[in-house]
Amino acid sequence: MKAEETVTIDLRGKSAFSDYMIVTSGRANRHVGAIADNVTKGLKETGIKNIHVEGVPNCDWVVIDSGDVIVHVFRPEVREFYNLERLWAQNPAIAAV
């Protein structure tokens, strides 16, 4: 789906709710929605159940929670505003670069 600037953040030992966070971007609302749909479909095809998805109606920011892995798909300006990479990075100075 040509997601852009995909980053995987290891949350093991930092969070009780998930082991990994994936943050990626789509170019526009429709692209964000398509990426989220594809990720959700792929998770279901691999047998992962109880997937929770939020944000699909607007597609500015879609969150896909599959338990051990949480996927955030943003429009670029929304991603920049929330800057989750900096928030969860092991070394915030590196993530800000």
C-alpha positions as CSV (number, residue, x, y, z in Angstrom):
1,M,0.0,0.0,0.0
2,K,3.1,2.2,-0.1
3,A,2.9,3.4,3.5
4,E,5.5,6.0,4.1
5,E,8.2,6.5,6.9
6,T,7.3,3.3,8.7
7,V,8.9,3.0,12.2
8,T,8.7,0.1,14.6
9,I,9.1,1.0,18.3
10,D,10.0,-1.7,20.8
11,L,7.8,-1.2,23.9
12,R,8.9,-4.3,25.8
13,G,9.7,-3.3,29.3
14,K,8.2,0.2,28.7
15,S,4.5,-0.7,28.5
16,A,2.2,-3.3,29.9
17,F,-0.4,-3.0,27.1
18,S,1.7,-3.9,24.0
19,D,5.1,-5.2,22.9
20,Y,5.5,-3.2,19.7
21,M,4.2,0.0,18.1
22,I,4.3,0.6,14.4
23,V,3.9,4.2,13.2
24,T,3.4,4.9,9.5
25,S,1.9,7.6,7.2
26,G,-0.4,7.7,4.3
27,R,-0.5,10.7,1.9
28,A,-4.2,11.5,2.3
29,N,-7.3,10.4,4.2
30,R,-8.2,7.8,1.6
31,H,-4.6,6.4,1.6
32,V,-4.6,6.2,5.4
33,G,-7.9,4.3,5.2
34,A,-6.6,1.9,2.5
35,I,-3.5,1.1,4.5
36,A,-5.5,0.5,7.7
37,D,-7.9,-1.8,5.8
38,N,-5.0,-3.7,4.3
39,V,-3.3,-4.2,7.7
40,T,-6.6,-5.3,9.3
41,K,-7.2,-7.8,6.5
42,G,-3.7,-9.2,6.8
43,L,-4.0,-9.6,10.5
44,K,-7.3,-11.4,10.2
45,E,-5.8,-13.7,7.5
46,T,-3.0,-14.7,9.8
47,G,-5.5,-15.8,12.4
48,I,-5.3,-12.8,14.8
49,K,-8.6,-12.3,16.5
50,N,-10.0,-9.4,18.6
51,I,-8.6,-6.7,16.4
52,H,-9.8,-3.2,17.5
53,V,-9.8,-0.4,15.0
54,E,-10.5,3.3,15.7
55,G,-10.5,6.4,13.5
56,V,-11.8,5.0,10.2
57,P,-14.6,7.5,9.6
58,N,-12.2,10.4,9.3
59,C,-8.9,8.6,8.5
60,D,-6.7,11.4,9.9
61,W,-5.3,8.9,12.3
62,V,-6.3,5.2,12.4
63,V,-5.3,3.0,15.3
64,I,-5.2,-0.8,14.9
65,D,-4.8,-2.7,18.2
66,S,-4.0,-6.4,17.8
67,G,-2.8,-6.9,21.3
68,D,0.9,-7.4,21.2
69,V,1.2,-4.9,18.3
70,I,-0.4,-1.5,17.8
71,V,-0.4,0.1,14.4
72,H,-0.9,3.9,14.0
73,V,-1.5,5.2,10.5
74,F,-1.4,8.9,10.2
75,R,-1.7,11.7,7.6
76,P,1.7,13.4,7.7
77,E,0.6,16.6,9.5
78,V,-1.3,14.7,12.2
79,R,1.7,12.4,12.7
80,E,4.0,15.5,13.1
81,F,1.6,17.0,15.6
82,Y,1.4,14.0,17.9
83,N,5.0,12.9,17.3
84,L,4.6,9.4,18.9
85,E,8.1,8.4,17.9
86,R,9.6,11.1,20.2
87,L,7.2,10.2,23.0
88,W,8.1,6.5,23.0
89,A,11.7,6.5,21.7
90,Q,14.4,5.1,23.9
91,N,16.5,8.2,23.2
92,P,14.3,11.3,22.5
93,A,17.2,13.3,21.1
94,I,17.7,10.7,18.3
95,A,14.0,10.5,17.5
96,A,13.8,14.3,17.0
97,V,16.4,14.2,14.3
